[in-house]
Amino acid sequence: MNLDINTLFLVTIYVETILGLLLLFAWVQNSEIYAVAWWGAAHLLRAGSITLFGMYGQAPDIITIDLSNAILLTSFAVMWTGARIFDGGRPSLFGIFAGAALWLFVSHMPLFEHSLNFRALLSAGIIASYAWLAVAEFWRGRAEQLVSRLPAIFMMFAHGCLFLLRTPLSELLPWSPSNHVFSSVWLTVLSSEALMFTISIAFIMLAMAKERAEQSHKAAAMVDPLTGLINRRGFFLESARIARRQEENPQLAAVLLVDLDNFKSINDRFGHAIGDKVLQIFAETATQAVRQSDFVGRLGGEEFAAVLHDVGRERALVIAERMRAAFAEATSTVDGCTVGATASIGMVLSERPEFDVSELLVQADKALYEAKERGRNRVELATVDRAGTHGARAAASLAQSAA
C-alpha cells in the first residue's frame, strides 16, 4: 500500500490543530469544565509532535525522533489527565512526564538504542497504557451519566490498541507497508483519529450540556420563584463567599434583617394576590436601593435579609433608610387598593475582620425587635465591636413612625 507521507503529515497536523483549538474555544465558553482545556492541549501537543516527525531528514535525528516521541507520549498523558480532572481528580505531574521519561531512558540504553522495533513497541505500549488509564477513569467516574459506558470505553480501549500497530504487529495486517516506521504510525493515527474526534466532541458537548443543566438546576434551587431573589440557601452560600473574601481583604460589612409590618393582616384584608404583589414590590425596591456589590435575599414568608459589603456606618444607614422609604411609597396603593405596607429593618455593622453571617443575623434580629417595639416602619442599628462582644444598640435610630 503506497502512502503519501507528506500529505498524511499535513492532514494530521491540520486535524489535530483544529481539534485542539476547538476544544480550547469550548473551554473558554464554559471555563468550569477544565478537562476540555486539557484535551485541547493534548491535541495541540500531538500536532507539534507530528510536525517534528515531518522534519525527519531536515534536522538532527535527536530532535525529529526523540523529542517528537517525547511530546507525543506527553500528549496522551495530558489526555489521561483530562479524564482524571473530568472525574474530579487532580493532575499528576509525575504521571504527565513519566511515560516520556521512561521512553527516553530505556530506548537509549545500549541494549535497545538501535532497536527500532523495540523503541516502537515501547512508545506504543506507553500510549496504550495512557489510553487505558483514561478508560479506567471513565469507567469509575461520570461516563454513565453522559453516554452509554460500554461504547465509550470500547472506543477508548480500541484507540490504545490501534497504537500498537506502530510495532511489528502491523505486519499481521493484510498489506505490508513499504515504510514500516512511518506507514505504521500514520495507519494508526488515521484509523484512530476519527474515533478520537467523535468521542471527544461527544463527551465535550454532553458534558457542557450536563454542566449547564446542573448550573441551571442549582441556580433555580437558590432562587425564590415569587420574588426572583435568592432564597435562604442562596443567601447563606453568598454570605460564605463574602466571608472568604473578608479573610483575604477584611472590610466593614453590614447585615440587614427586614420584616414586612402586619403582613398577615394585608393578606387577610386584601387577599394573597395583593400580598404576593407586596412581596414582589419589596424585592424590587430593595434591589434598587442596594449597590451592585450587595445582595438581597428572601429568607421566608415576609422576612428578607441583605448584606452590604465594604460599607461604613453612615452609608449603610442611608441604604437601609432608602430601602424602607421606597417600599412605603411604592405600596401606598397596590392594584387600586390602599395598602400602605411598611417594613421594619434591623441592621448590624460588623467591625471585625471575621464575617459570621449567622451571628450577625442574631444581632440584626435583636435590632429588628427593637424597631418593632418602637412603632415599626423604622431602621434600628446594632453593632458588633472588634473584640467580638455585642455592643448595645446604637443611638442611631432613623425613626419613621408607622401610619
Secondary structure as the mmCIF struct_conf table of DSSP 4:
data_model
#
loop_
_struct_conf.conf_type_id
_struct_conf.id
_struct_conf.beg_label_comp_id
_struct_conf.beg_label_asym_id
_struct_conf.beg_label_seq_id
_struct_conf.end_label_comp_id
_struct_conf.end_label_asym_id
_struct_conf.end_label_seq_id
HELX_RH_AL_P HELX_RH_AL_P1 ILE A 5 GLN A 29
TURN_TY1_P TURN_TY1_P1 ASN A 30 GLU A 32
HELX_RH_AL_P HELX_RH_AL_P2 TYR A 34 PHE A 53
TURN_TY1_P TURN_TY1_P2 GLY A 54 MET A 55
STRN STRN1 TYR A 56 TYR A 56
TURN_TY1_P TURN_TY1_P3 GLY A 57 GLN A 58
STRN STRN2 ALA A 59 ALA A 59
HELX_RH_AL_P HELX_RH_AL_P3 ASP A 61 ASP A 61
HELX_RH_PI_P HELX_RH_PI_P1 ILE A 62 LEU A 67
HELX_RH_AL_P HELX_RH_AL_P4 SER A 68 PHE A 86
TURN_TY1_P TURN_TY1_P4 ASP A 87 GLY A 88
HELX_RH_AL_P HELX_RH_AL_P5 LEU A 93 SER A 107
TURN_TY1_P TURN_TY1_P5 HIS A 108 HIS A 108
BEND BEND1 MET A 109 MET A 109
TURN_TY1_P TURN_TY1_P6 PRO A 110 HIS A 114
HELX_RH_AL_P HELX_RH_AL_P6 LEU A 116 ARG A 140
TURN_TY1_P TURN_TY1_P7 GLY A 141 ARG A 142
HELX_RH_3T_P HELX_RH_3T_P1 ALA A 143 GLN A 145
TURN_TY1_P TURN_TY1_P8 LEU A 146 LEU A 146
BEND BEND2 VAL A 147 VAL A 147
HELX_RH_AL_P HELX_RH_AL_P7 ARG A 149 LEU A 162
HELX_RH_3T_P HELX_RH_3T_P2 PHE A 163 ARG A 166
BEND BEND3 THR A 167 THR A 167
HELX_RH_3T_P HELX_RH_3T_P3 PRO A 168 LEU A 172
BEND BEND4 LEU A 173 TRP A 175
BEND BEND5 SER A 178 ASN A 179
HELX_RH_AL_P HELX_RH_AL_P8 HIS A 180 ALA A 221
TURN_TY1_P TURN_TY1_P9 MET A 222 MET A 222
STRN STRN3 VAL A 223 VAL A 223
TURN_TY1_P TURN_TY1_P10 PRO A 225 THR A 227
BEND BEND6 LEU A 229 LEU A 229
STRN STRN4 ILE A 230 ILE A 230
HELX_RH_AL_P HELX_RH_AL_P9 ARG A 232 GLU A 248
BEND BEND7 ASN A 249 ASN A 249
STRN STRN5 ALA A 253 LEU A 260
TURN_TY1_P TURN_TY1_P11 ASP A 261 ASN A 262
HELX_RH_AL_P HELX_RH_AL_P10 PHE A 263 PHE A 270
HELX_RH_AL_P HELX_RH_AL_P11 HIS A 272 ALA A 289
BEND BEND8 VAL A 290 VAL A 290
TURN_TY1_P TURN_TY1_P12 GLN A 292 SER A 293
STRN STRN6 PHE A 295 GLY A 300
TURN_TY1_P TURN_TY1_P13 GLY A 301 GLU A 302
STRN STRN7 GLU A 303 HIS A 309
BEND BEND9 ASP A 310 ASP A 310
HELX_RH_AL_P HELX_RH_AL_P12 ARG A 313 ALA A 330
TURN_TY1_P TURN_TY1_P14 THR A 331 THR A 331
BEND BEND10 SER A 332 THR A 333
STRN STRN8 VAL A 334 VAL A 334
TURN_TY1_P TURN_TY1_P15 ASP A 335 GLY A 336
STRN STRN9 CYS A 337 CYS A 337
STRN STRN10 ALA A 343 SER A 350
BEND BEND11 ARG A 352 PRO A 353
HELX_RH_AL_P HELX_RH_AL_P13 VAL A 357 GLU A 373
TURN_TY1_P TURN_TY1_P16 ARG A 374 GLY A 375
BEND BEND12 ARG A 376 ASN A 377
STRN STRN11 ARG A 378 VAL A 384
TURN_TY1_P TURN_TY1_P17 ARG A 386 ALA A 387
BEND BEND13 GLY A 388 GLY A 388
HELX_LH_PP_P HELX_LH_PP_P1 THR A 389 THR A 389
STRN STRN12 HIS A 390 HIS A 390
HELX_LH_PP_P HELX_LH_PP_P2 GLY A 391 ALA A 394
BEND BEND14 ALA A 395 ALA A 395
STRN STRN13 LEU A 398 ALA A 399
#
